[in-house]
Amino acid sequence: MVLPDDHYNRILVGNTHPADWTNPKSSGRYNLVVIGAGTAGLVSAAGAASLGARVALVERHLMGGDCLNMGCVPSKGILRAARAFADVGAADAFGVKVPAGTLADFPAIMERMRRLRAQISPKDSVHRFTELGVDVYLGAARFVGPRSVEVEGQRLDFARAVIATGARAVELPIPGLKETGYLTNENIFWLTELPRRLIIVGAGPIGCEMAQAFRRFGSEVSVVSLDPRLLPREDAGASRALQTQFEREGIRLMLGARVLRAESRKGQKAIVFERRAQLEEVVGDAILVAVGRAPNVEGLGLEAAGVDFDRSGITVNERLRTTNRAIYAAGDICSSYKFTHAADAMARVVIQNALFFGRKRATALVIPWCTFTDPEVAHVGLSQEEAEQRGYAVDTWTVDLKEVDRAILDGEEEGFARAWVEKGKDRILGATIVARHAGEMIGEVSLAMTAGIGLATLSRTIHPYPTQAEAIKKLGDLYLRSRLTARLRSWLARYFRWIR
């Protein structure tokens, strides 16, 4: 079920789980059976079929998985609207006069998102994958042996299989939460009316993105989190920069809070929590729970296939092979990197290893990520703490955006680019960028790390002027200047005196 039942959602469902679909008749052995049609499953199926393999793809819900239906696509659709509205509010600073009282039309914003999601959905549709030569089965798959699964009464035998069933929103054991009612990323995009007061439990990427978007649309937003800072996985400086922006926008932050219970009070919802040894509460009209993901391992019959798993997901080795040598896994079901692009990259590893006896290692992938707040927070590689825990001595280089001309001209000086380099070597261990388009900028550093290129090469790379990406070039400049030691300076001084 996808709500509201409007024209655009009917297009979406018609593409991703058509009601009149008839599963093909299974005959013979498949080279590859893919369970789950999210990003990892779609890439695995399309890649294998394009190479000539006989492929079956099984999906019990909607093709496209979280990314299309309840993740990247809908969230970025409304985040773009939130950014547009914020730009209107900030126009006066650029000498542009906007009439007072401009409002965000929330129903129109959500309708636009649904229209664009429907527009994108043919790429992940049953029809497209059938045209690619994939046998698409709609229904729940269950292993009935080490090399076979059952779907809607049919048995599919395989030489290799890929489990790509993804993950779902974590259910918190908070007393009263279920009875009070709450939203997750799976149904917040069903909303057609803006909650006047929104309580968000969790300060990770989903919680932060939705907090800022709904605040900009006009909701009173409160964030309650056990973590003492926003985006606890990120660099502390990045967390501080985002917290400053949230407080400026009027988002209430209750960090370091232990949630005790949820209550329903005459149409209102309350979260009761303890913070700094004090009992507090926040009251709103809707609650969004955004505290992580749980792997979808239930009902797959993994025991029958000899596939080990635990609460974090399916157990795989560095080549993404499970404890059954014929079965692989990719995406959220087996990885701590729960990102669409990571699932895509892992699926490509699986295709090579499963079908061509390859030895590609998923652990060798350089995986960046980005939280699409405003400013965005993007990261790749190790943090300073992680690098030091692994025994590296680290040099840290930071360029504030207030030192970058384009950021000044854009009015976006509050951010930075930061890189961690192995001391004494031009080897980038990790980087964080806080900027309005950090997600676009981090790719250059990801490429450098993938190719083994250091900051010195980034310094020599010519960047168009003026761009905010010059911050990356300036990181390289800082590194090169650090190579100019006192001894070398002394030698150069003597040299220049000699050639005068």
C-alpha positions as CSV (number, residue, x, y, z in Angstrom):
1,M,0.0,0.0,0.0
2,V,1.2,3.5,-0.9
3,L,-0.7,6.6,0.2
4,P,-2.3,8.8,-0.9
5,D,-4.1,6.9,-3.6
6,D,-3.7,9.5,-6.3
7,H,-2.7,9.6,-10.0
8,Y,1.0,9.7,-9.4
9,N,1.1,6.9,-6.8
10,R,-1.0,4.7,-9.1
11,I,1.7,5.2,-11.8
12,L,4.4,4.3,-9.2
13,V,2.7,1.1,-8.1
14,G,1.7,0.3,-11.7
15,N,5.4,0.3,-12.6
16,T,6.9,-1.3,-9.5
17,H,4.2,-3.9,-8.5
18,P,1.5,-4.1,-11.2
19,A,-1.6,-5.7,-9.9
20,D,-2.2,-7.7,-13.1
21,W,1.3,-9.2,-13.2
22,T,1.6,-12.9,-13.8
23,N,4.9,-14.5,-12.8
24,P,6.7,-16.4,-15.5
25,K,6.8,-20.2,-15.4
26,S,10.0,-21.5,-14.0
27,S,11.9,-24.0,-16.1
28,G,15.5,-25.0,-15.8
29,R,18.3,-23.7,-13.7
30,Y,19.1,-20.0,-13.4
31,N,22.7,-18.7,-13.5
32,L,21.6,-16.1,-10.9
33,V,18.6,-15.7,-8.6
34,V,18.4,-12.3,-7.0
35,I,16.2,-11.8,-4.0
36,G,15.2,-8.2,-3.4
37,A,14.7,-5.5,-6.1
38,G,16.2,-2.5,-4.3
39,T,19.4,-1.0,-5.6
40,A,21.7,-3.9,-4.9
41,G,19.2,-6.4,-6.4
42,L,18.4,-4.3,-9.5
43,V,22.1,-3.7,-10.3
44,S,22.9,-7.4,-9.8
45,A,20.0,-8.5,-12.1
46,A,20.6,-5.9,-14.8
47,G,24.3,-6.4,-14.9
48,A,24.1,-10.2,-15.0
49,A,21.4,-10.2,-17.7
50,S,23.4,-7.7,-19.8
51,L,26.2,-10.2,-19.9
52,G,24.0,-13.0,-21.1
53,A,23.3,-14.8,-17.8
54,R,19.8,-16.3,-17.2
55,V,18.5,-14.3,-14.2
56,A,15.5,-14.3,-12.0
57,L,14.6,-11.3,-9.8
58,V,12.2,-11.7,-6.9
59,E,10.5,-8.8,-5.1
60,R,7.7,-9.1,-2.5
61,H,6.8,-5.4,-2.3
62,L,7.8,-2.6,-4.7
63,M,10.6,-2.7,-7.3
64,G,13.1,0.1,-6.6
65,G,13.2,-0.7,-2.9
66,D,13.8,2.0,-0.3
67,C,15.7,4.4,-2.6
68,L,12.8,5.0,-5.0
69,N,9.8,4.5,-2.8
70,M,10.7,5.7,0.7
71,G,14.3,6.9,0.7
72,C,16.6,8.9,-1.5
73,V,14.1,9.9,-4.2
74,P,11.2,11.2,-2.1
75,S,13.4,12.7,0.6
76,K,15.6,14.7,-1.9
77,G,12.4,15.8,-3.7
78,I,11.1,17.6,-0.6
79,L,14.6,18.7,0.5
80,R,14.9,20.6,-2.7
81,A,11.6,22.3,-2.0
82,A,12.8,23.2,1.5
83,R,16.0,24.7,0.1
84,A,14.0,26.7,-2.4
85,F,11.8,28.1,0.3
86,A,14.8,29.0,2.5
87,D,16.4,30.8,-0.4
88,V,13.3,32.9,-0.8
89,G,13.5,33.8,2.9
90,A,17.2,34.7,2.6
91,A,16.7,36.7,-0.6
92,D,16.8,40.1,1.2
93,A,20.5,39.6,2.0
94,F,21.2,39.6,-1.7
95,G,19.2,42.7,-2.4
96,V,16.2,40.9,-3.7
97,K,12.9,42.0,-2.1
98,V,10.3,39.3,-1.6
99,P,6.8,40.1,-0.4
100,A,6.2,39.4,3.3
101,G,4.0,36.5,4.2
102,T,5.3,34.0,1.6
103,L,4.3,30.5,2.6
104,A,5.2,27.0,1.7
105,D,2.4,25.0,0.1
106,F,2.9,21.7,1.7
107,P,0.3,19.7,-0.2
108,A,1.8,21.1,-3.5
109,I,5.3,20.2,-2.3
110,M,4.3,16.6,-1.6
111,E,2.4,16.3,-4.9
112,R,5.5,17.5,-6.8
113,M,7.6,14.8,-5.0
114,R,5.1,12.1,-5.9
115,R,5.0,13.3,-9.5
116,L,8.8,13.2,-9.9
117,R,9.0,9.9,-8.1
118,A,6.5,8.5,-10.6
119,Q,8.5,10.0,-13.4
120,I,11.6,8.2,-12.3
121,S,9.9,4.9,-11.5
122,P,10.0,3.4,-15.0
123,K,13.8,2.9,-14.6
124,D,13.1,0.4,-11.8
125,S,9.9,-1.1,-13.3
126,V,8.9,-4.7,-13.9
127,H,8.4,-3.9,-17.6
128,R,12.0,-2.5,-18.0
129,F,13.6,-5.4,-16.3
130,T,11.6,-7.9,-18.3
131,E,12.8,-6.1,-21.5
132,L,16.4,-6.6,-20.2
133,G,15.8,-10.3,-20.2
134,V,15.2,-10.8,-16.5
135,D,12.5,-13.1,-15.3
136,V,10.6,-11.0,-12.7
137,Y,8.7,-12.8,-9.9
138,L,6.5,-10.8,-7.5
139,G,6.1,-12.5,-4.2
140,A,8.0,-13.6,-1.1
141,A,11.1,-15.8,-1.7
142,R,12.1,-18.5,0.7
143,F,15.1,-20.8,0.5
144,V,14.0,-24.5,0.5
145,G,17.6,-25.8,0.0
146,P,21.1,-24.7,-0.5
147,R,20.5,-24.0,-4.3
148,S,16.8,-23.4,-4.6
149,V,14.1,-20.9,-3.5
150,E,10.4,-21.0,-3.6
151,V,8.2,-18.1,-4.8
152,E,4.4,-18.3,-4.9
153,G,4.5,-22.1,-5.2
154,Q,7.2,-22.2,-7.8
155,R,10.7,-23.6,-7.2
156,L,13.6,-21.7,-8.7
157,D,16.9,-23.6,-8.9
158,F,20.1,-21.6,-9.2
159,A,23.9,-21.9,-9.7
160,R,24.4,-18.7,-7.8
161,A,22.1,-16.4,-5.7
162,V,22.3,-12.9,-4.3
163,I,20.4,-11.8,-1.2
164,A,19.6,-8.1,-1.4
165,T,16.5,-7.7,0.8
166,G,17.8,-4.5,2.4
167,A,16.7,-3.1,5.7
168,R,13.8,-1.4,7.4
169,A,13.2,1.2,10.1
170,V,14.2,0.1,13.6
171,E,11.3,-0.4,16.0
172,L,12.2,1.1,19.3
173,P,11.0,-0.6,22.5
174,I,9.7,2.6,23.9
175,P,6.7,2.1,26.2
176,G,3.5,3.6,24.7
177,L,5.1,4.4,21.3
178,K,3.1,1.9,19.3
179,E,-0.2,2.9,21.0
180,T,0.6,6.6,20.5
181,G,1.4,6.2,16.8
182,Y,4.4,7.3,14.9
183,L,6.0,7.9,11.5
184,T,9.1,6.4,10.0
185,N,10.8,7.0,6.7
186,E,8.5,4.4,5.3
187,N,5.3,6.5,5.7
188,I,6.4,10.1,6.3
189,F,6.2,10.7,2.6
190,W,2.5,9.7,2.7
191,L,1.7,13.0,4.5
192,T,-0.5,15.5,2.7
193,E,-0.9,18.0,5.6
194,L,2.0,19.6,7.5
195,P,2.2,18.7,11.2
196,R,2.1,21.9,13.2
197,R,4.5,20.4,15.7
198,L,6.8,17.5,14.8
199,I,8.9,15.5,17.3
200,I,11.8,13.6,15.8
201,V,13.5,10.8,17.8
202,G,17.0,10.4,16.5
203,A,19.7,12.8,15.3
204,G,21.2,10.8,12.5
205,P,21.0,11.6,8.8
206,I,17.3,10.9,8.3
207,G,16.3,12.7,11.5
208,C,18.5,15.8,10.6
209,E,17.3,16.0,7.0
210,M,13.6,15.8,7.9
211,A,14.1,18.2,10.9
212,Q,15.4,20.9,8.7
213,A,13.0,20.4,5.9
214,F,9.8,20.4,8.1
215,R,11.1,23.3,10.1
216,R,11.5,25.3,6.8
217,F,8.0,24.3,5.7
218,G,6.7,25.8,9.0
219,S,6.5,23.0,11.5
220,E,7.7,23.5,15.1
221,V,10.4,20.8,15.2
222,S,12.0,19.2,18.3
223,V,14.8,16.7,18.0
224,V,15.2,14.2,20.9
225,S,18.3,12.0,20.8
226,L,20.3,9.8,23.1
227,D,23.4,11.0,21.3
228,P,25.1,14.1,22.7
229,R,25.5,15.7,19.3
230,L,23.9,15.7,15.8
231,L,25.3,13.2,13.3
232,P,27.4,11.4,15.9
233,R,29.2,9.4,13.2
234,E,30.6,12.6,11.7
235,D,33.5,14.8,12.5
236,A,32.8,16.8,15.7
237,G,33.4,20.1,13.8
238,A,30.8,19.1,11.3
239,S,28.3,18.3,14.0
240,R,28.9,21.7,15.6
241,A,28.4,23.6,12.3
242,L,25.1,21.8,11.7
243,Q,23.9,22.4,15.3
244,T,24.7,26.1,14.9
245,Q,22.6,26.2,11.7
246,F,19.7,24.2,13.3
247,E,19.6,26.5,16.3
248,R,19.6,29.5,14.0
249,E,16.6,28.1,12.2
250,G,14.7,27.5,15.4
251,I,14.9,23.7,15.7
252,R,14.7,22.7,19.3
253,L,17.5,20.2,20.3
254,M,17.1,17.8,23.2
255,L,20.4,15.9,22.9
256,G,21.8,13.5,25.4
257,A,18.3,12.5,26.3
258,R,17.1,9.0,27.3
259,V,13.5,8.5,26.1
260,L,11.4,6.9,28.8
261,R,7.9,6.6,27.2
262,A,5.4,8.0,24.7
263,E,1.9,9.2,25.6
264,S,-1.2,10.1,23.7
265,R,-3.0,13.1,25.2
266,K,-6.4,14.1,23.7
267,G,-5.1,14.1,20.1
268,Q,-1.6,15.2,21.0
269,K,1.5,13.1,21.3
270,A,4.2,13.4,24.0
271,I,7.7,12.1,24.4
272,V,8.9,11.9,28.0
273,F,12.7,11.7,28.5
274,E,15.4,12.1,31.1
275,R,18.2,14.6,30.5
276,R,20.9,15.7,32.9
277,A,19.1,13.8,35.7
278,Q,16.0,15.9,35.0
279,L,12.6,14.6,33.8
280,E,11.4,16.5,30.7
281,E,8.8,16.2,28.0
282,V,8.0,17.5,24.5
283,V,4.5,17.6,23.0
284,G,3.6,17.6,19.4
285,D,1.1,16.5,16.7
286,A,3.3,13.8,15.1
287,I,6.3,11.7,16.0
288,L,9.0,10.6,13.5
289,V,11.3,7.8,14.7
290,A,14.6,7.9,12.8
291,V,17.1,5.8,14.7
292,G,18.6,3.4,12.2
293,R,17.8,0.3,10.2
294,A,17.3,-3.4,10.9
295,P,18.1,-6.0,8.3
296,N,15.3,-7.9,6.5
297,V,16.3,-11.5,7.3
298,E,13.0,-12.8,8.5
299,G,11.1,-15.3,6.4
300,L,13.9,-16.1,4.0
301,G,14.5,-19.6,5.2
302,L,18.2,-18.9,5.6
303,E,18.7,-21.9,7.8
304,A,17.6,-24.2,5.0
305,A,20.2,-22.6,2.7
306,G,23.0,-22.8,5.3
307,V,23.4,-19.0,5.4
308,D,24.5,-17.6,8.7
309,F,23.1,-14.3,10.0
310,D,22.7,-12.3,13.2
311,R,21.0,-9.1,14.3
312,S,23.3,-7.0,12.2
313,G,22.4,-8.9,9.0
314,I,23.8,-11.7,6.8
315,T,27.4,-12.8,7.5
316,V,29.6,-12.3,4.5
317,N,33.4,-12.4,3.8
318,E,35.3,-9.6,2.1
319,R,34.2,-10.9,-1.3
320,L,30.5,-10.8,-0.2
321,R,30.1,-14.5,-0.1
322,T,27.9,-16.0,2.6
323,T,28.5,-19.3,4.5
324,N,26.9,-21.0,1.5
325,R,29.5,-20.8,-1.3
326,A,26.7,-20.5,-3.9
327,I,25.0,-17.5,-2.3
328,Y,26.2,-13.9,-2.0
329,A,24.7,-10.8,-0.4
330,A,24.9,-7.1,-1.2
331,G,23.5,-3.8,0.2
332,D,21.9,-3.0,3.5
333,I,21.3,-6.6,4.4
334,C,25.0,-7.2,5.0
335,S,26.8,-3.8,5.2
336,S,27.2,-1.0,7.7
337,Y,27.3,1.4,4.7
338,K,23.5,1.7,4.2
339,F,23.6,3.9,1.2
340,T,22.3,3.5,-2.3
341,H,25.6,4.1,-4.0
342,A,27.3,1.5,-1.6
343,A,24.7,-1.1,-2.6
344,D,25.3,-0.3,-6.2
345,A,29.1,-0.8,-5.8
346,M,28.7,-4.0,-3.8
347,A,26.4,-5.4,-6.5
348,R,29.1,-4.9,-9.1
349,V,31.5,-6.8,-6.8
350,V,29.0,-9.6,-6.6
351,I,28.6,-9.9,-10.3
352,Q,32.3,-10.3,-10.8
353,N,32.8,-12.7,-8.0
354,A,29.7,-14.9,-8.4
355,L,29.6,-15.2,-12.1
356,F,33.3,-15.0,-13.1
357,F,35.2,-16.6,-10.2
358,G,36.5,-13.1,-9.4
359,R,38.3,-12.1,-6.2
360,K,37.2,-8.5,-5.9
361,R,37.1,-7.3,-2.3
362,A,34.2,-5.1,-1.0
363,T,36.6,-4.0,1.8
364,A,38.7,-2.3,-0.8
365,L,35.9,0.0,-1.9
366,V,36.3,3.7,-1.1
367,I,32.7,4.7,-0.1
368,P,31.8,8.3,0.5
369,W,28.5,9.5,2.0
370,C,26.6,12.7,2.5
371,T,23.8,14.0,4.7
372,F,21.8,16.4,2.6
373,T,21.1,19.0,5.2
374,D,21.9,22.7,4.5
375,P,24.8,22.8,4.7
376,E,25.5,19.3,3.5
377,V,27.9,17.1,5.5
378,A,30.0,14.7,3.3
379,H,32.7,12.3,4.3
380,V,34.9,9.7,2.9
381,G,37.5,7.3,4.4
382,L,38.5,7.3,8.1
383,S,37.9,10.0,10.7
384,Q,40.9,11.1,12.8
385,E,39.8,8.9,15.7
386,E,39.5,5.9,13.4
387,A,42.8,6.5,11.8
388,E,44.6,6.8,15.2
389,Q,42.8,3.7,16.4
390,R,44.4,1.8,13.5
391,G,47.8,3.1,14.4
392,Y,48.3,5.9,12.0
393,A,50.0,9.1,13.0
394,V,47.8,11.8,11.4
395,D,48.2,15.3,10.0
396,T,45.0,17.3,9.8
397,W,44.5,20.1,7.2
398,T,41.5,22.4,7.3
399,V,40.3,25.1,4.9
400,D,37.4,27.3,6.2
401,L,34.9,28.3,3.5
402,K,35.4,31.9,4.6
403,E,38.8,31.7,2.9
404,V,37.1,30.7,-0.4
405,D,36.0,33.6,-2.6
406,R,33.0,31.8,-4.1
407,A,31.7,30.8,-0.7
408,I,31.9,34.5,0.3
409,L,30.1,35.6,-2.8
410,D,27.4,33.0,-2.3
411,G,26.9,33.9,1.4
412,E,27.9,30.4,2.4
413,E,31.0,30.9,4.4
414,E,30.0,28.7,7.3
415,G,31.6,25.4,6.5
416,F,35.0,23.8,5.8
417,A,37.0,21.2,3.9
418,R,39.1,18.9,6.1
419,A,41.5,16.1,5.2
420,W,43.4,13.6,7.3
421,V,46.8,12.6,5.9
422,E,49.2,10.0,7.1
423,K,52.0,11.9,8.8
424,G,55.1,12.1,6.7
425,K,53.3,10.7,3.6
426,D,51.0,12.2,1.0
427,R,48.4,9.6,1.6
428,I,44.8,10.8,2.2
429,L,43.2,8.7,5.0
430,G,39.9,10.5,5.0
431,A,38.1,13.8,4.5
432,T,35.0,15.7,5.6
433,I,33.4,18.6,3.8
434,V,30.7,20.9,5.2
435,A,29.3,23.1,2.4
436,R,26.0,23.6,0.6
437,H,27.1,21.2,-2.2
438,A,29.5,19.0,-0.2
439,G,28.0,15.9,-1.7
440,E,29.1,17.1,-5.2
441,M,32.6,18.1,-3.9
442,I,33.5,15.0,-2.0
443,G,33.7,13.0,-5.2
444,E,37.0,14.6,-6.1
445,V,38.6,13.4,-2.8
446,S,37.0,9.9,-3.3
447,L,38.6,9.7,-6.7
448,A,42.0,10.8,-5.2
449,M,41.8,8.1,-2.6
450,T,40.7,5.4,-5.1
451,A,43.5,6.2,-7.4
452,G,46.1,6.7,-4.7
453,I,46.5,10.4,-5.5
454,G,47.6,12.7,-2.7
455,L,47.0,16.3,-1.7
456,A,50.0,17.5,-3.7
457,T,48.3,16.3,-6.9
458,L,45.0,18.0,-5.9
459,S,47.0,21.2,-5.4
460,R,48.4,21.0,-9.0
461,T,44.9,20.3,-10.4
462,I,43.5,23.5,-11.9
463,H,40.0,24.3,-10.6
464,P,37.8,26.9,-12.3
465,Y,37.7,30.2,-10.5
466,P,35.5,31.0,-8.6
467,T,34.1,27.7,-7.3
468,Q,33.7,26.4,-3.8
469,A,35.6,23.3,-4.9
470,E,38.7,25.5,-4.7
471,A,38.6,24.5,-1.0
472,I,40.0,21.1,-2.0
473,K,42.8,22.7,-4.0
474,K,43.6,24.9,-1.0
475,L,43.9,21.7,1.1
476,G,46.6,20.7,-1.3
477,D,48.3,24.0,-1.0
478,L,48.4,23.7,2.8
479,Y,50.0,20.3,2.5
480,L,52.7,21.6,0.1
481,R,53.5,24.6,2.3
482,S,54.1,22.2,5.2
483,R,56.8,20.6,3.2
484,L,58.7,23.8,3.2
485,T,60.8,23.1,6.3
486,A,62.9,25.6,8.2
487,R,66.1,24.0,6.8
488,L,64.7,24.3,3.2
489,R,63.7,27.9,3.9
490,S,67.2,28.7,5.0
491,W,68.7,27.1,1.9
492,L,66.3,29.0,-0.4
493,A,67.1,32.3,1.3
494,R,70.8,31.7,0.6
495,Y,70.0,30.7,-3.0
496,F,68.0,33.8,-3.7
497,R,70.7,36.0,-2.2
498,W,73.2,34.3,-4.5
499,I,71.2,34.8,-7.7
500,R,70.4,38.5,-7.0
